[in-house]
Amino acid sequence: MLNIYNTLTKEIDEVSPLEDGVVRMYTCGPTVYRDAHIGNLRSYLMADWIRRILSAQGLDVVHIKNITDVGHMRQEMLERGEDKIIAAALEEGKTPAEIAQFYTDRFLADEQKLRIQPAHEFPKATDHIQEMIEIVERLVETGYAYEADGNVYFAVSQFPEYGKLSGNIHEAELLEAVRVEADPLKRDPRDFTLWKAAEPGRMVKWPSPWGEGFPGWHIECSAMSFKYLGEKFDIHTGGVDNIFPHHEGEIAQSEGFTGEPVVSSWVHGQHLLADGVKMAKSAGNSFIMSDIEAQGIDSMAFRYLCMTARYNTRLNFTFTSLRAAQRGLQRLKNRIWQWTMDADGDVANGADVEEWTGKFFDTVNSNLDMPGALALTWEMARSDLSAATKLTLVEKFDHVLGLELVNVVEEYESEPEALEQLVRRSSHREAGEYADADRIRAGLEDAGYVVEDDATASRIRPKAEWEKLTEDRDIISSAAEVPSLVDEMDSREVTIGIVACNYVEDVKRAVNSAFTWANGRDMEAVILDNGSTDGTSEWLEELASRDARVRVIHADHKLGEGAAKNIVLKQSLGRTVVLLDTSAEICADIYGRIEQMLDQKDVGIAGPFGLRTDNLHHFHDGEGESGEMDAMQAYCFAFRRSALKEVGLMRESFRFYRNLDIDYSFHFKEAGKRILADASLGVVQHEHRVWSELAEGERDELSLKNYRRFLEKWGDRADLLVSSGRG
């Protein structure tokens, strides 16, 4: 039977059903204000494998997955425009309920793509408001909750076991974890909301004994789990970020309501990282299934990738690792394809099937060891078992793996004309007419087929979508994949460094202006195509094909700004590096003046758009002035390439561009270099579309996060400022 780590007991416990032969499982489902990202989906895959393992061993699993819909859509968030997609939908006349249904449908479609078995019920929070109110009323009656100005709060002090799931038992730790402004209506800062009074203008609200309002986040799961699974059930799953405060609050209110433990096993999946950091919308690495599909990669490759790491360990997602998973899955399918032809009516060996099936379930039952299950599948595939035995085993294994391996024959089925061509090619090969055989093979490959030969026969199958994307250029997934040329000698006078991400007309303007004013200088342009999808990639590739001065590096997705600029810096070979934003246009010969400025040994950075500050908390532009500055804006940011050995590369924790230029400026200042601005340099700023296309709330959030990063490192370095006299 399945043994799995229980977050509550901090031990690996056996799943022992409360009801003989039946396991009741609740999964915290999506908040349907936007698409679920693939980090969310990893958590749902974990629950799917738990369910499949239990079902494959004869248990009935009753699975509930809630939908958090419009009940928590904050009115003030919409008014500030923090979610541009929702705001636009509301402007088009769509109701909050219609928006929620749209994203619910997309979520269910994503689960289907990943072959996640649908839950038996997908209850919506807004359909269960009365059940939530009834629980809150009971908690108030029994002293576990109290009302204040139409709000109802759970009194944490009345539940001594609060903190037993997360270990957050000290008030300071709780406050740090919650990270919200103090609510003056609470008796205790640790108390959490069960029912919230509706703010003025709120679109979605319900009547209650305490006035119009809406439920708190935690209460919905208690209400829906009770309704569909009863007041005691076996397993509750979610991601690690649900542990506190969500699941901690759920335990308190549920057990406060029932008077005894409700859930036997709490199971949590670890974060899926992307580019080495936690996946989040604010980090710009919140990939969704359509991002995978845009690469032509099979959704099952993501399922395969998630099997390469334990559910309770972090997994770093890159498109490089995803493509490796795609190749691994394809190789496994190819073997199964071969077995179907080799089996030829043979019967599987029963003893071998029993032995390998036992090993497989011993593996998956050991704390959901899916990497071990995948390794065992490959061990079986490479063994000397008969083809018929392997086919029987792979069918049994796939009931748990969920990779649709049993559909290979149907997936690989080819058109009759292609099969006729294969027969004709085999005849040519047998006759030694290899030129004719090669011609047929080339024709089949051009028509979208893969031809494979072995010692006894030839096979043909349609190319997978990812195989059809014939790549005539190298594509990278991270800055780590790009070699550094920093230690090589300068081979150009100037490198123009550009990070391009869509807005192809802006990219053209910036690149063309840089070369227009070169005036015979030995110049190169190193351009990172940062996951563009609007034709920028194609224009840059065409430009590089006809201009040897242009080198283009293509990223398969939008990298963080620090990583993107580091790729450009690592590949630059010019004595002087000029980082040019695509919103900027060079309108005069700026290079000679930049050289003069940088010829001063104590000058580290030169450019037209300087910034000054008196206290590190507010930077203002030079207002058309020239002279020494505290930082240089990234519209045009020039320095000697040799400085990279002294100041290093940019900090890749800056995934958004704002304040990255200030941070990098201080790397130079710390090295004793001055920053010099000449406002007369001929550079014009145009609309910065990356900025203007963001909602106001997103701008504020992303900028603030980067500014905090800056202050954490440089906040006590006022000695570096020009105003200190030592800048």
HELIX and SHEET records of a PDB file:
HELIX    1   1 ILE A   38  ALA A   56  1                                  19    
HELIX    2   2 VAL A   70  HIS A   72  5                                   3    
HELIX    3   3 GLN A   75  GLU A   79  1                                   5    
HELIX    4   4 LYS A   84  GLU A   91  1                                   8    
HELIX    5   5 PRO A   96  LYS A  113  1                                  18    
HELIX    6   6 ALA A  125  ASP A  127  5                                   3    
HELIX    7   7 ILE A  129  GLU A  141  1                                  13    
HELIX    8   8 VAL A  156  GLN A  158  5                                   3    
HELIX    9   9 GLU A  171  VAL A  178  1                                   8    
HELIX   10  10 ILE A  219  LEU A  229  1                                  11    
HELIX   11  11 VAL A  240  ASN A  242  5                                   3    
HELIX   12  12 ILE A  243  HIS A  247  3                                   5    
HELIX   13  13 GLU A  248  THR A  258  1                                  11    
HELIX   14  14 LYS A  281  ALA A  283  5                                   3    
HELIX   15  15 MET A  289  ALA A  294  1                                   6    
HELIX   16  16 SER A  299  CYS A  306  1                                   8    
HELIX   17  17 PHE A  319  ALA A  343  1                                  25    
HELIX   18  18 GLY A  350  VAL A  364  1                                  15    
HELIX   19  19 MET A  370  ARG A  382  1                                  13    
HELIX   20  20 ALA A  387  LEU A  401  1                                  15    
HELIX   21  21 LEU A  405  ASN A  407  5                                   3    
HELIX   22  22 VAL A  408  GLU A  411  1                                   4    
HELIX   23  23 PRO A  416  GLU A  430  1                                  15    
HELIX   24  24 TYR A  434  ASP A  446  1                                  13    
HELIX   25  25 GLU A  465  LYS A  468  1                                   4    
HELIX   26  26 ALA A  479  GLU A  481  5                                   3    
HELIX   27  27 VAL A  504  THR A  516  1                                  13    
HELIX   28  28 THR A  536  ARG A  546  1                                  11    
HELIX   29  29 GLU A  561  GLN A  571  1                                  11    
HELIX   30  30 TYR A  591  LEU A  598  1                                   8    
HELIX   31  31 ARG A  641  ALA A  643  5                                   3    
HELIX   32  32 LEU A  644  VAL A  647  1                                   4    
HELIX   33  33 LEU A  660  GLU A  670  1                                  11    
HELIX   34  34 ARG A  689  SER A  692  1                                   4    
HELIX   35  35 GLU A  696  TRP A  714  1                                  19    
HELIX   36  36 ALA A  718  LEU A  720  5                                   3    
HELIX   37  37 VAL A  722  SER A  724  5                                   3    
SHEET    1   A 2 ASN A   3  ASN A   6  0                                        
SHEET    2   A 2 GLU A  11  GLU A  14 -1                                        
SHEET    1   B 4 ASP A  60  LYS A  65  0                                        
SHEET    2   B 4 VAL A  22  THR A  27  1                                        
SHEET    3   B 4 PHE A 233  GLY A 239  1                                        
SHEET    4   B 4 VAL A 263  GLY A 269  1                                        
SHEET    1   C 4 ALA A 145  ALA A 148  0                                        
SHEET    2   C 4 ASN A 151  PHE A 154 -1                                        
SHEET    3   C 4 PHE A 192  ALA A 197 -1                                        
SHEET    4   C 4 GLY A 213  PRO A 215 -1                                        
SHEET    1   D 3 VAL A 277  LYS A 278  0                                        
SHEET    2   D 3 LEU A 272  ALA A 274 -1                                        
SHEET    3   D 3 LEU A 315  PHE A 317  1                                        
SHEET    1   E 2 TYR A 449  ASP A 453  0                                        
SHEET    2   E 2 SER A 458  PRO A 462 -1                                        
SHEET    1   F 6 ILE A 475  ILE A 476  0                                        
SHEET    2   F 6 VAL A 550  ALA A 555  1                                        
SHEET    3   F 6 MET A 523  ASN A 530  1                                        
SHEET    4   F 6 ARG A 492  ALA A 500  1                                        
SHEET    5   F 6 GLY A 574  LEU A 580  1                                        
SHEET    6   F 6 CYS A 636  ARG A 640 -1                                        
SHEET    1   G 2 ALA A 584  ILE A 586  0                                        
SHEET    2   G 2 VAL A 683  GLN A 685 -1                                        
SHEET    1   H 3 VAL A 603  GLY A 607  0                                        
SHEET    2   H 3 ARG A 674  ALA A 677  1                                        
SHEET    3   H 3 GLY A 627  MET A 629 -1                                        
SHEET    1   I 3 HIS A 620  ASP A 621  0                                        
SHEET    2   I 3 GLY A 610  ARG A 612 -1                                        
SHEET    3   I 3 ALA A 631  MET A 632 -1                                        
END                                                                             
